[in-house]
Amino acid sequence: MEHLKPFTNSELKSILKKRPKETKFGEHILLLPNFSNIYEQLLKLDVSYVIFGIKEDVGVFANYGNTGTSSAWDAAINILLNVQSNAYTHPKKVLILGHLEFDTYQEKLKQLDQKKRKDIQKARKKVSKIDEAVTHLVSQIVSAGKIPIIIGGGHNNAYGNIKGTSLGLKKQINAINFDAHHDFRAEEGRHSGNGFSYAYAEGFLKHYFIFGLHENYTSDTIFKTLNKLRRVKYSTFESMMIRRDTNFDTEMEIASQHITSKAFGLEIDCDAIQNIPSSAMTPSGFSVNKARAFIHHFGKQQHVAYLHICEAAPTLETEVQVGKLISYLITDFIRAHEII
């Protein structure tokens, strides 16, 4: 498959840090023996979760954002494989597939200028190509009856996740987005700010809930648009955490009623978590523990169809902390879903 770089045994061995009297997560996960027909192989394997990464900054760049999201996969996999294997982490239910790599697109970004409209348009055309790869891979995983866990890249990839899941299930799906931003911008060419609006307009996304929208970064026009759409609902960060008009648990229940009665995607944007290196890092956001509780709540729902953790942008100085964060979120999701 084009753009897919398989995760190999040699990579696994180079990352694993074994210790006496301990067993690591990476010692029990599965890998595919070959990549000639992913769908057929997944059908035969006794795993529930297929983890893969997306290494790209193109969608963020095309939305005038700060790049760095292509580094999240490496940061996450290096930590995840070295957490403990025990009754709480369920590594035998996991297959590590590899990552989607877009080296040529990433190289071309270095030659583009965000101040030039024509360069932004060039980037947006590349995002459409990335959409195709994400959609195809997610649809194969979902068609085989597995749950994709997608790590890295910009939030543009929500579109491919939603479309791929919808095609795999042969029906519309819902989605919940833990995010400071709505990502429901105009259909002006693909970028990280309009993955959900495109999926909605094209009929792949039915009900959509934005959890924790920041009032300071949502235009009056968007609020008016969202308020008109019966199938789109939201809660704001300020209403929960600042004014206390409502509370976190209540809003999770309201969101659950809107999206969990049928297959839904669980989208986590690291921009929503306070002080986490991301494409739009915030000094005011949800705590890591709130994000973990959110994933637990929605991960234990019967109809959750995938998990996507995006927009983290680790540096050399922060890659271990970001890797730990993403690893917590992945294992929280698996642990919650195994309760069902």
C-alpha positions in Angstrom: 0.0 0.0 0.0 1.4 3.4 -1.0 2.6 5.6 1.9 2.3 2.8 4.5 5.6 2.0 6.2 5.2 -1.3 8.1 6.4 -1.6 11.7 9.0 -4.3 11.7 10.5 -6.7 14.2 13.8 -5.0 14.0 12.3 -1.7 14.9 10.5 -3.3 17.8 13.7 -4.8 19.1 15.5 -1.5 18.8 12.8 0.3 20.8 12.2 -2.3 23.6 14.0 -1.7 26.8 13.7 -5.0 28.7 14.2 -5.3 32.4 14.5 -8.3 34.7 11.3 -9.5 36.3 9.3 -7.2 34.0 7.3 -7.7 30.8 6.8 -4.8 28.5 3.8 -4.0 26.3 5.9 -4.4 23.1 6.8 -8.0 24.0 3.2 -9.1 23.5 1.8 -7.0 20.7 1.3 -8.5 17.2 2.8 -7.4 13.9 1.7 -8.4 10.4 4.0 -10.9 8.8 3.5 -9.3 5.4 1.5 -6.4 3.9 0.2 -8.0 0.7 -3.4 -8.0 1.8 -3.9 -6.2 5.1 -7.7 -6.8 5.2 -7.4 -10.6 4.7 -4.8 -10.9 7.4 -6.6 -8.8 9.9 -9.7 -10.9 9.5 -7.8 -14.0 10.7 -6.0 -12.3 13.7 -7.4 -12.4 17.2 -6.8 -8.7 18.0 -9.2 -5.9 18.7 -7.1 -2.8 18.1 -4.9 -1.8 15.2 -2.5 1.1 16.0 -0.9 3.2 13.3 0.6 6.6 12.9 0.3 9.5 10.5 3.5 11.5 10.0 2.5 14.8 8.3 2.3 18.5 9.0 0.7 19.4 5.7 -2.9 19.9 7.0 -1.7 22.1 9.8 0.4 24.2 7.4 -2.5 24.5 5.0 -4.6 26.0 7.9 -1.8 28.6 8.7 -0.8 26.6 11.8 2.5 25.7 13.4 4.0 22.5 12.1 5.5 19.7 14.2 2.7 17.2 14.2 4.6 14.8 12.1 6.8 13.9 15.1 4.0 12.6 17.4 4.1 9.1 16.1 7.7 8.4 16.9 7.4 10.0 20.4 4.3 7.9 21.2 5.5 4.5 19.9 8.8 4.7 21.7 7.0 5.1 25.1 4.0 2.9 24.4 6.0 -0.2 23.7 7.9 0.1 27.0 4.9 0.5 29.3 4.2 -2.5 31.5 2.4 -5.6 30.2 -0.2 -6.6 32.8 -3.8 -7.3 33.3 -4.7 -3.6 32.9 -2.9 -2.9 29.6 -4.1 -5.8 27.3 -1.2 -5.8 24.8 -2.2 -9.1 23.3 -5.3 -7.4 21.9 -3.1 -5.0 20.0 -1.5 -5.0 16.5 1.0 -2.3 15.6 0.7 -1.8 11.9 3.2 1.0 11.2 2.7 4.5 9.9 1.6 6.5 6.9 4.6 8.5 5.7 4.5 11.5 3.3 8.1 12.3 2.9 7.8 14.0 -0.5 4.9 16.2 0.7 6.9 17.1 3.8 9.9 18.1 1.7 7.8 20.3 -0.5 6.4 22.1 2.6 9.9 23.5 3.1 9.7 25.3 -0.2 6.2 26.8 0.5 5.4 30.2 2.2 2.3 30.4 4.3 2.0 34.1 3.4 1.4 33.2 -0.3 -2.1 32.2 -1.2 -0.9 30.0 -4.1 1.4 28.1 -1.7 -1.5 27.5 0.7 -3.5 26.1 -2.3 -0.7 23.8 -3.2 -0.6 22.4 0.4 -4.4 22.0 0.4 -4.2 19.8 -2.7 -1.6 17.6 -0.9 -4.0 17.3 2.0 -6.6 15.7 -0.4 -4.0 13.1 -1.3 -3.4 12.4 2.3 -7.1 12.0 2.8 -7.2 9.2 0.2 -4.5 7.2 2.0 -6.0 7.6 5.5 -9.5 6.8 4.2 -8.3 3.6 2.4 -6.3 2.3 5.4 -9.1 3.1 8.0 -11.7 1.4 5.8 -9.7 -1.8 5.5 -9.2 -2.0 9.3 -12.9 -1.2 10.1 -14.1 -3.7 7.4 -12.1 -6.4 9.1 -13.9 -5.7 12.4 -11.1 -4.0 14.2 -10.9 -0.6 16.0 -8.2 1.7 14.5 -6.2 3.8 17.0 -4.7 6.6 14.9 -1.8 8.7 16.2 -0.3 11.9 14.9 -0.7 14.4 12.1 -3.0 17.3 12.0 -6.8 17.3 12.6 -7.3 17.2 8.9 -7.1 13.5 9.3 -10.5 13.4 11.0 -12.0 13.5 7.5 -10.2 10.3 6.4 -11.0 8.6 9.7 -14.7 9.4 9.4 -15.0 8.6 5.7 -13.0 5.4 6.1 -15.1 4.2 9.0 -18.3 5.1 7.2 -17.2 3.2 4.1 -16.0 0.3 6.2 -19.3 0.0 8.1 -21.4 1.0 5.0 -23.3 3.7 6.9 -23.0 7.2 8.3 -21.3 7.6 11.7 -21.2 10.1 14.5 -18.2 11.8 16.0 -17.2 13.6 19.2 -14.3 16.0 19.2 -12.4 16.9 22.4 -11.1 20.2 21.1 -10.6 23.9 21.7 -11.6 24.5 18.0 -14.6 23.5 16.0 -12.8 22.3 12.8 -16.0 23.1 11.0 -14.6 25.8 8.7 -15.7 26.5 5.2 -15.1 24.0 2.4 -12.3 26.0 0.8 -9.8 23.3 0.1 -8.8 20.7 2.6 -6.8 21.6 5.8 -6.8 20.9 9.5 -9.7 23.2 10.2 -12.4 21.7 8.1 -12.2 17.9 8.3 -15.6 17.6 10.1 -17.4 20.1 7.8 -16.3 18.2 4.7 -17.3 14.9 6.2 -20.7 16.4 7.2 -21.3 17.9 3.8 -20.4 14.7 2.0 -22.7 12.6 4.1 -20.2 10.5 6.0 -20.8 12.3 9.4 -24.3 12.4 10.8 -24.2 13.7 14.4 -21.2 15.8 15.6 -20.4 17.1 19.1 -17.6 19.5 19.9 -16.5 19.2 23.5 -14.8 22.2 25.2 -14.9 24.8 22.4 -13.0 27.9 23.4 -15.2 31.0 23.2 -12.3 33.3 22.5 -11.3 31.4 19.3 -14.8 30.8 17.8 -16.2 33.5 15.5 -19.7 34.8 15.9 -20.4 33.5 12.4 -19.5 30.0 13.4 -21.5 30.1 16.5 -24.5 31.1 14.5 -23.9 28.3 12.0 -23.5 25.7 14.7 -26.6 26.9 16.5 -28.7 26.4 13.3 -27.6 22.8 12.7 -29.7 20.3 14.6 -27.2 17.5 14.1 -24.3 19.5 15.5 -24.0 20.4 19.2 -21.2 21.7 21.4 -20.2 22.7 24.9 -17.7 25.4 25.7 -14.7 25.2 27.9 -15.6 28.4 29.7 -19.1 27.2 30.5 -17.7 24.1 32.3 -14.4 25.2 33.8 -14.6 29.0 34.3 -18.3 30.1 34.8 -19.4 26.7 36.1 -22.8 27.1 34.4 -22.5 23.3 33.8 -19.9 20.7 34.6 -17.6 18.2 32.9 -19.5 15.1 33.8 -22.9 16.6 32.9 -21.6 17.7 29.5 -20.2 14.2 28.8 -23.6 12.7 29.4 -25.2 15.3 27.1 -22.7 14.5 24.4 -23.2 10.8 25.0 -26.9 11.2 24.3 -26.1 13.0 21.0 -23.6 10.6 19.5 -23.2 7.2 21.2 -26.4 5.4 20.0 -24.7 4.4 16.8 -21.1 4.0 15.6 -19.0 7.0 16.4 -15.4 8.3 16.2 -13.6 9.5 19.2 -11.3 12.5 18.3 -8.8 13.9 20.7 -7.0 17.2 19.8 -4.0 17.9 22.0 -4.7 21.6 21.5 -7.4 21.2 24.2 -5.0 20.0 26.9 -3.3 22.7 28.9 0.4 23.3 28.2 0.9 20.3 25.9 3.2 21.1 22.9 0.8 21.2 20.0 0.1 23.1 16.8 -2.0 25.6 18.9 -0.6 25.1 22.4 -2.8 26.7 25.1 -2.1 28.0 28.6 -5.8 27.5 29.5 -7.3 24.1 28.8 -8.3 20.8 30.2 -5.9 18.9 32.5 -4.4 15.7 31.3 -6.5 13.8 33.9 -9.7 15.4 32.4 -8.6 14.2 29.0 -8.0 10.7 30.4 -11.4 10.6 32.1 -13.0 11.8 28.8 -11.4 8.9 26.9 -12.4 6.4 29.6 -16.0 7.6 29.4 -16.3 7.3 25.6 -13.9 4.4 25.3 -16.3 2.2 27.3 -19.2 2.9 25.0 -20.3 -0.1 22.9 -20.4 1.8 19.6 -17.0 3.6 19.6 -15.5 2.9 16.2 -12.0 4.4 16.4 -9.7 6.7 18.5 -7.7 9.5 16.9 -5.1 11.5 18.9 -3.8 14.4 16.9 -2.1 17.8 16.8 0.6 17.0 19.4 3.9 18.6 18.2 6.7 17.4 20.4 10.2 18.8 20.3 13.4 17.0 21.3 13.0 18.5 24.8 9.4 17.4 25.1 9.1 14.2 23.1 9.2 11.9 26.2 6.5 13.8 28.0 4.3 13.9 24.8 5.0 10.2 24.3 3.9 9.5 27.8 0.7 11.5 27.4 -0.3 9.7 24.2 0.6 6.3 25.7 -1.7 7.1 28.7 -4.5 8.0 26.4 -4.1 4.9 24.2 -4.0 2.5 27.2 -6.9 4.3 28.9 -9.0 3.7 25.8 -8.1 0.0 25.5 -8.7 -0.5 29.2 -12.1 1.2 29.1 -13.2 -0.7 26.0 -12.2 -4.0 27.4 -14.7 -3.5 30.2 -17.6 -4.0 27.7 
